[in-house]
Amino acid sequence: EQAIKNNSQLKYKEKGSRFVYDVFIEDDWGKIVLEFDLEVVAIQGKELGIQRKRTKGSAWHYKRCCEDIIGQL
């Protein structure tokens, strides 16, 4: 959550659960240019992972945003 909050370009809203986020980037006119879901999931025991899914926008932009977020964890 902190990694998303630290990035000034990203906006997000929680989706039902505390561990699911709808993350998006808007252009200067308020149009969403990239949107994806991030979910914190339990893998085994106490280990956690991040499941992500791009719902709108370019694959390259999505890849860069996910790299930035994961790099901040």
MMTF fields as JSON, N, C-alpha, C and O atoms, coordinates in Angstrom:
{
  "mmtfVersion": "1.0.0",
  "mmtfProducer": "UNKNOWN",
  "numBonds": 291,
  "numAtoms": 292,
  "numGroups": 73,
  "numChains": 1,
  "numModels": 1,
  "chainsPerModel": [1],
  "groupsPerChain": [73],
  "chainIdList": ["A"],
  "bondAtomList": [4, 2, 8, 6, 12, 10, 16, 14, 20, 18, 24, 22, 28, 26, 32, 30, 36, 34, 40, 38, 44, 42, 48, 46, 52, 50, 56, 54, 60, 58, 64, 62, 68, 66, 72, 70, 76, 74, 80, 78, 84, 82, 88, 86, 92, 90, 96, 94, 100, 98, 104, 102, 108, 106, 112, 110, 116, 114, 120, 118, 124, 122, 128, 126, 132, 130, 136, 134, 140, 138, 144, 142, 148, 146, 152, 150, 156, 154, 160, 158, 164, 162, 168, 166, 172, 170, 176, 174, 180, 178, 184, 182, 188, 186, 192, 190, 196, 194, 200, 198, 204, 202, 208, 206, 212, 210, 216, 214, 220, 218, 224, 222, 228, 226, 232, 230, 236, 234, 240, 238, 244, 242, 248, 246, 252, 250, 256, 254, 260, 258, 264, 262, 268, 266, 272, 270, 276, 274, 280, 278, 284, 282, 288, 286],
  "bondOrderList": [1, 1, 1, 1, 1, 1, 1, 1, 1, 1, 1, 1, 1, 1, 1, 1, 1, 1, 1, 1, 1, 1, 1, 1, 1, 1, 1, 1, 1, 1, 1, 1, 1, 1, 1, 1, 1, 1, 1, 1, 1, 1, 1, 1, 1, 1, 1, 1, 1, 1, 1, 1, 1, 1, 1, 1, 1, 1, 1, 1, 1, 1, 1, 1, 1, 1, 1, 1, 1, 1, 1, 1],
  "groupList": [{"groupName": "GLU", "atomNameList": ["N", "CA", "C", "O"], "elementList": ["N", "C", "C", "O"], "formalChargeList": [0, 0, 0, 0], "bondAtomList": [1, 0, 2, 1, 3, 2], "bondOrderList": [1, 1, 2], "singleLetterCode": "E", "chemCompType": "L-PEPTIDE LINKING"}, {"groupName": "GLN", "atomNameList": ["N", "CA", "C", "O"], "elementList": ["N", "C", "C", "O"], "formalChargeList": [0, 0, 0, 0], "bondAtomList": [1, 0, 2, 1, 3, 2], "bondOrderList": [1, 1, 2], "singleLetterCode": "Q", "chemCompType": "L-PEPTIDE LINKING"}, {"groupName": "ALA", "atomNameList": ["N", "CA", "C", "O"], "elementList": ["N", "C", "C", "O"], "formalChargeList": [0, 0, 0, 0], "bondAtomList": [1, 0, 2, 1, 3, 2], "bondOrderList": [1, 1, 2], "singleLetterCode": "A", "chemCompType": "L-PEPTIDE LINKING"}, {"groupName": "ILE", "atomNameList": ["N", "CA", "C", "O"], "elementList": ["N", "C", "C", "O"], "formalChargeList": [0, 0, 0, 0], "bondAtomList": [1, 0, 2, 1, 3, 2], "bondOrderList": [1, 1, 2], "singleLetterCode": "I", "chemCompType": "L-PEPTIDE LINKING"}, {"groupName": "LYS", "atomNameList": ["N", "CA", "C", "O"], "elementList": ["N", "C", "C", "O"], "formalChargeList": [0, 0, 0, 0], "bondAtomList": [1, 0, 2, 1, 3, 2], "bondOrderList": [1, 1, 2], "singleLetterCode": "K", "chemCompType": "L-PEPTIDE LINKING"}, {"groupName": "ASN", "atomNameList": ["N", "CA", "C", "O"], "elementList": ["N", "C", "C", "O"], "formalChargeList": [0, 0, 0, 0], "bondAtomList": [1, 0, 2, 1, 3, 2], "bondOrderList": [1, 1, 2], "singleLetterCode": "N", "chemCompType": "L-PEPTIDE LINKING"}, {"groupName": "SER", "atomNameList": ["N", "CA", "C", "O"], "elementList": ["N", "C", "C", "O"], "formalChargeList": [0, 0, 0, 0], "bondAtomList": [1, 0, 2, 1, 3, 2], "bondOrderList": [1, 1, 2], "singleLetterCode": "S", "chemCompType": "L-PEPTIDE LINKING"}, {"groupName": "LEU", "atomNameList": ["N", "CA", "C", "O"], "elementList": ["N", "C", "C", "O"], "formalChargeList": [0, 0, 0, 0], "bondAtomList": [1, 0, 2, 1, 3, 2], "bondOrderList": [1, 1, 2], "singleLetterCode": "L", "chemCompType": "L-PEPTIDE LINKING"}, {"groupName": "TYR", "atomNameList": ["N", "CA", "C", "O"], "elementList": ["N", "C", "C", "O"], "formalChargeList": [0, 0, 0, 0], "bondAtomList": [1, 0, 2, 1, 3, 2], "bondOrderList": [1, 1, 2], "singleLetterCode": "Y", "chemCompType": "L-PEPTIDE LINKING"}, {"groupName": "GLY", "atomNameList": ["N", "CA", "C", "O"], "elementList": ["N", "C", "C", "O"], "formalChargeList": [0, 0, 0, 0], "bondAtomList": [1, 0, 2, 1, 3, 2], "bondOrderList": [1, 1, 2], "singleLetterCode": "G", "chemCompType": "PEPTIDE LINKING"}, {"groupName": "ARG", "atomNameList": ["N", "CA", "C", "O"], "elementList": ["N", "C", "C", "O"], "formalChargeList": [0, 0, 0, 0], "bondAtomList": [1, 0, 2, 1, 3, 2], "bondOrderList": [1, 1, 2], "singleLetterCode": "R", "chemCompType": "L-PEPTIDE LINKING"}, {"groupName": "PHE", "atomNameList": ["N", "CA", "C", "O"], "elementList": ["N", "C", "C", "O"], "formalChargeList": [0, 0, 0, 0], "bondAtomList": [1, 0, 2, 1, 3, 2], "bondOrderList": [1, 1, 2], "singleLetterCode": "F", "chemCompType": "L-PEPTIDE LINKING"}, {"groupName": "VAL", "atomNameList": ["N", "CA", "C", "O"], "elementList": ["N", "C", "C", "O"], "formalChargeList": [0, 0, 0, 0], "bondAtomList": [1, 0, 2, 1, 3, 2], "bondOrderList": [1, 1, 2], "singleLetterCode": "V", "chemCompType": "L-PEPTIDE LINKING"}, {"groupName": "ASP", "atomNameList": ["N", "CA", "C", "O"], "elementList": ["N", "C", "C", "O"], "formalChargeList": [0, 0, 0, 0], "bondAtomList": [1, 0, 2, 1, 3, 2], "bondOrderList": [1, 1, 2], "singleLetterCode": "D", "chemCompType": "L-PEPTIDE LINKING"}, {"groupName": "TRP", "atomNameList": ["N", "CA", "C", "O"], "elementList": ["N", "C", "C", "O"], "formalChargeList": [0, 0, 0, 0], "bondAtomList": [1, 0, 2, 1, 3, 2], "bondOrderList": [1, 1, 2], "singleLetterCode": "W", "chemCompType": "L-PEPTIDE LINKING"}, {"groupName": "THR", "atomNameList": ["N", "CA", "C", "O"], "elementList": ["N", "C", "C", "O"], "formalChargeList": [0, 0, 0, 0], "bondAtomList": [1, 0, 2, 1, 3, 2], "bondOrderList": [1, 1, 2], "singleLetterCode": "T", "chemCompType": "L-PEPTIDE LINKING"}, {"groupName": "HIS", "atomNameList": ["N", "CA", "C", "O"], "elementList": ["N", "C", "C", "O"], "formalChargeList": [0, 0, 0, 0], "bondAtomList": [1, 0, 2, 1, 3, 2], "bondOrderList": [1, 1, 2], "singleLetterCode": "H", "chemCompType": "L-PEPTIDE LINKING"}, {"groupName": "CYS", "atomNameList": ["N", "CA", "C", "O"], "elementList": ["N", "C", "C", "O"], "formalChargeList": [0, 0, 0, 0], "bondAtomList": [1, 0, 2, 1, 3, 2], "bondOrderList": [1, 1, 2], "singleLetterCode": "C", "chemCompType": "L-PEPTIDE LINKING"}],
  "groupTypeList": [0, 1, 2, 3, 4, 5, 5, 6, 1, 7, 4, 8, 4, 0, 4, 9, 6, 10, 11, 12, 8, 13, 12, 11, 3, 0, 13, 13, 14, 9, 4, 3, 12, 7, 0, 11, 13, 7, 0, 12, 12, 2, 3, 1, 9, 4, 0, 7, 9, 3, 1, 10, 4, 10, 15, 4, 9, 6, 2, 14, 16, 8, 4, 10, 17, 17, 0, 13, 3, 3, 9, 1, 7],
  "groupIdList": [1, 2, 3, 4, 5, 6, 7, 8, 9, 10, 11, 12, 13, 14, 15, 16, 17, 18, 19, 20, 21, 22, 23, 24, 25, 26, 27, 28, 29, 30, 31, 32, 33, 34, 35, 36, 37, 38, 39, 40, 41, 42, 43, 44, 45, 46, 47, 48, 49, 50, 51, 52, 53, 54, 55, 56, 57, 58, 59, 60, 61, 62, 63, 64, 65, 66, 67, 68, 69, 70, 71, 72, 73],
  "secStructList": [7, 2, 2, 2, 2, 2, 7, 6, 6, 7, 3, 3, 3, 3, 7, 1, 1, 6, 6, 3, 3, 3, 3, 3, 3, 3, 7, 6, 6, 1, 7, 3, 3, 3, 3, 3, 3, 3, 3, 3, 3, 3, 7, 1, 6, 6, 7, 3, 3, 3, 3, 3, 3, 3, 3, 3, 1, 7, 2, 2, 2, 2, 2, 2, 2, 2, 2, 2, 2, 2, 2, 6, 7],
  "xCoordList": [0.84, 0.0, 0.881, 0.6, 1.932, 2.81, 3.507, 3.724, 3.859, 4.517, 3.6, 4.066, 2.309, 1.35, 1.178, 1.14, 1.073, 0.877, 2.083, 1.924, 3.284, 4.501, 4.658, 5.4, 3.989, 4.1, 3.049, 1.851, 3.491, 2.563, 1.711, 0.652, 2.143, 1.373, 0.183, -0.838, 0.301, -0.722, -1.859, -1.645, -3.051, -4.227, -4.811, -4.625, -5.511, -6.058, -7.323, -7.592, -8.08, -9.221, -9.278, -8.961, -9.682, -9.791, -11.041, -12.078, -10.938, -12.052, -12.553, -12.117, -13.462, -14.104, -13.236, -13.675, -12.036, -11.142, -9.984, -9.634, -9.417, -8.268, -7.054, -6.127, -7.046, -5.872, -6.031, -5.194, -7.084, -7.295, -7.393, -8.173, -6.592, -6.554, -6.775, -6.231, -7.566, -7.745, -6.848, -7.152, -5.75, -4.747, -4.901, -5.091, -4.817, -4.967, -4.127, -3.766, -3.829, -3.094, -3.957, -4.453, -4.131, -4.923, -3.998, -2.921, -4.438, -3.696, -4.103, -4.856, -3.613, -3.882, -5.354, -5.781, -6.123, -7.539, -8.454, -9.676, -7.881, -8.667, -9.053, -9.798, -8.562, -8.848, -7.898, -6.693, -8.438, -7.613, -6.823, -7.403, -5.484, -4.624, -4.051, -3.588, -4.078, -3.605, -4.395, -4.573, -4.86, -5.606, -5.257, -5.203, -5.022, -4.748, -5.127, -5.244, -5.314, -5.67, -4.444, -3.676, -4.262, -3.22, -3.897, -4.761, -3.499, -4.053, -2.916, -2.078, -2.894, -1.921, -2.524, -3.627, -1.794, -2.306, -1.333, -0.125, -1.873, -1.054, -0.603, -1.408, 0.693, 1.219, 1.306, 0.623, 2.141, 2.276, 2.543, 3.484, 1.727, 1.938, 1.881, 0.842, 3.02, 3.073, 3.662, 3.828, 3.982, 4.542, 3.427, 2.316, 3.746, 2.781, 3.289, 4.495, 2.365, 2.697, 1.765, 0.807, 2.057, 1.22, 0.69, 1.459, -0.619, -1.26, -1.716, -2.323, -1.433, -1.771, -2.418, -2.187, -3.241, -3.936, -4.18, -4.803, -3.685, -3.893, -5.295, -5.689, -6.049, -7.399, -7.539, -8.493, -6.586, -6.647, -5.275, -4.58, -4.884, -3.638, -2.578, -2.786, -1.442, -0.371, 0.393, 0.578, 0.823, 1.568, 2.903, 3.328, 3.568, 4.855, 4.701, 5.488, 3.698, 3.448, 3.109, 3.574, 2.3, 1.92, 3.154, 3.312, 4.02, 5.238, 6.107, 6.607, 6.277, 7.115, 6.518, 7.25, 5.218, 4.562, 4.699, 4.995, 4.487, 4.613, 6.051, 6.273, 7.021, 8.429, 8.726, 9.421, 8.202, 8.424, 7.802, 8.426, 6.586, 5.902, 6.63, 6.878, 6.97, 7.645, 9.025, 9.483, 9.69, 11.004, 10.979, 11.997, 9.832, 9.706, 9.331, 9.326, 9.02, 8.621, 9.803, 9.636],
  "yCoordList": [-1.194, 0.0, 1.252, 2.212, 1.24, 2.404, 2.675, 3.831, 1.608, 1.783, 2.487, 3.278, 2.214, 2.878, 4.333, 5.228, 4.569, 5.931, 6.825, 8.029, 6.25, 7.035, 7.511, 8.463, 6.884, 7.264, 8.324, 8.043, 9.528, 10.651, 10.514, 11.136, 9.718, 9.536, 8.619, 8.766, 7.676, 6.652, 7.117, 7.769, 6.775, 6.969, 5.585, 4.699, 5.392, 4.069, 4.163, 5.167, 3.096, 2.955, 1.498, 0.592, 1.288, -0.065, -0.71, -0.061, -1.976, -2.701, -3.764, -4.914, -3.375, -4.338, -4.83, -4.839, -5.232, -5.777, -4.816, -4.012, -4.919, -4.082, -4.429, -3.626, -5.604, -6.082, -6.072, -6.636, -5.447, -5.361, -3.886, -3.133, -3.483, -2.085, -1.969, -2.755, -1.001, -0.623, 0.596, 1.683, 0.412, 1.469, 2.057, 1.326, 3.387, 4.009, 5.271, 5.894, 5.626, 6.849, 7.635, 7.09, 8.916, 9.796, 10.751, 11.101, 11.165, 12.199, 13.57, 13.656, 14.628, 15.984, 16.379, 17.31, 15.681, 16.0, 15.071, 15.148, 14.201, 13.306, 11.991, 11.209, 11.733, 10.467, 9.384, 9.611, 8.225, 7.124, 6.528, 6.062, 6.544, 6.015, 4.647, 3.916, 4.298, 2.996, 2.608, 3.414, 1.375, 0.898, -0.567, -1.354, -0.926, -2.322, -2.609, -1.704, -3.894, -4.343, -4.941, -5.665, -4.638, -5.255, -5.915, -5.32, -7.144, -7.849, -8.515, -9.197, -8.315, -8.979, -10.329, -10.396, -11.407, -12.758, -13.559, -13.323, -14.501, -15.428, -16.552, -17.129, -16.854, -17.901, -19.217, -20.186, -19.242, -20.422, -19.92, -19.16, -20.338, -19.924, -18.423, -17.802, -17.832, -16.39, -15.59, -14.376, -16.246, -15.535, -14.849, -15.367, -13.678, -12.899, -12.681, -12.65, -12.531, -12.243, -11.168, -10.774, -10.701, -9.687, -10.272, -10.701, -10.286, -10.703, -9.434, -8.564, -9.32, -8.092, -8.42, -9.482, -7.479, -7.677, -6.324, -5.442, -6.169, -4.93, -4.961, -5.945, -3.883, -3.812, -2.76, -2.797, -1.819, -0.791, -0.155, 0.063, 0.141, 0.855, -0.005, -1.192, 0.613, -0.07, -1.039, -0.791, -2.13, -3.151, -2.589, -2.921, -1.747, -1.191, -0.292, -0.388, 0.572, 1.481, 0.68, 0.999, -0.353, -1.239, -1.916, -1.967, -2.431, -3.106, -2.16, -2.538, -0.941, 0.041, 0.394, 0.486, 0.592, 0.925, -0.213, 0.021, -1.438, -2.591, -2.737, -3.038, -2.533, -2.593, -1.551, -1.84, -0.341, 0.724, 0.376, 0.573, -0.136, -0.489, -1.631, -1.563, -2.679, -3.828, -3.436, -3.937, -2.545, -2.065, -1.31, -1.237, -0.74, 0.017, -0.863, -0.393, -2.125, -3.012, -3.481, -4.23],
  "zCoordList": [0.0, 0.0, 0.0, -0.717, 0.793, 0.887, -0.445, -0.809, -1.174, -2.469, -3.453, -4.273, -3.385, -4.267, -3.844, -4.689, -2.543, -2.035, -2.313, -2.51, -2.331, -2.546, -3.98, -4.223, -4.936, -6.337, -6.643, -6.61, -6.937, -7.132, -8.393, -8.478, -9.374, -10.607, -10.399, -11.07, -9.48, -9.312, -8.419, -7.397, -8.821, -7.984, -7.778, -8.613, -6.68, -6.441, -5.609, -4.949, -5.662, -4.772, -4.333, -5.104, -3.101, -2.593, -3.175, -3.311, -3.514, -4.111, -3.136, -3.182, -2.263, -1.371, -0.236, 0.914, -0.523, 0.481, 0.714, -0.15, 1.868, 2.195, 1.344, 1.239, 0.738, 0.015, -1.5, -2.206, -2.014, -3.455, -3.838, -3.255, -4.822, -5.241, -6.736, -7.513, -7.138, -8.532, -8.734, -8.244, -9.451, -9.62, -11.016, -11.988, -11.11, -12.423, -12.529, -11.53, -13.772, -14.1, -15.074, -16.061, -14.789, -15.65, -16.395, -15.912, -17.577, -18.288, -17.744, -16.773, -18.361, -17.874, -17.944, -17.261, -18.758, -18.929, -18.123, -18.252, -17.3, -16.46, -17.106, -16.515, -18.304, -18.983, -18.449, -18.337, -18.127, -17.621, -18.775, -19.756, -18.657, -19.711, -19.346, -20.221, -18.057, -17.611, -16.368, -15.454, -16.346, -15.188, -14.96, -15.905, -13.707, -13.385, -11.941, -11.115, -11.659, -10.315, -9.651, -10.284, -8.38, -7.559, -6.371, -5.727, -6.087, -4.939, -4.177, -4.766, -2.875, -2.008, -1.643, -1.1, -1.943, -1.712, -0.846, -0.869, -0.091, 0.691, -0.235, -0.965, -0.198, -1.065, -0.287, -0.617, 0.735, 1.588, 2.996, 3.224, 3.924, 5.299, 5.453, 5.225, 5.848, 6.11, 4.965, 5.083, 3.858, 2.712, 1.933, 1.82, 1.4, 0.624, -0.788, -1.031, -1.708, -3.088, -3.619, -2.954, -4.821, -5.457, -6.754, -7.614, -6.885, -8.12, -8.82, -8.195, -10.101, -10.819, -12.153, -12.731, -12.634, -13.901, -14.556, -13.966, -15.772, -16.528, -17.118, -17.745, -16.918, -17.461, -18.562, -19.339, -18.63, -19.667, -19.816, -18.823, -21.038, -21.287, -21.951, -22.205, -22.227, -22.958, -22.055, -20.863, -22.645, -21.911, -21.411, -20.304, -22.2, -21.8, -20.569, -19.627, -20.575, -19.456, -18.191, -17.097, -18.36, -17.264, -16.663, -15.444, -17.529, -17.08, -16.244, -15.185, -16.727, -16.01, -14.65, -13.665, -14.58, -13.309, -12.309, -11.137, -12.764, -11.857, -11.377, -10.204, -12.243, -11.832, -10.76, -9.786, -10.937, -9.959, -8.602, -7.56, -8.623, -7.368, -6.662, -5.459, -7.411, -6.806, -6.309, -5.283, -7.03, -6.6, -5.295, -4.608, -4.932, -3.694, -2.503, -1.365, -2.753, -1.645, -0.841, 0.122]
}
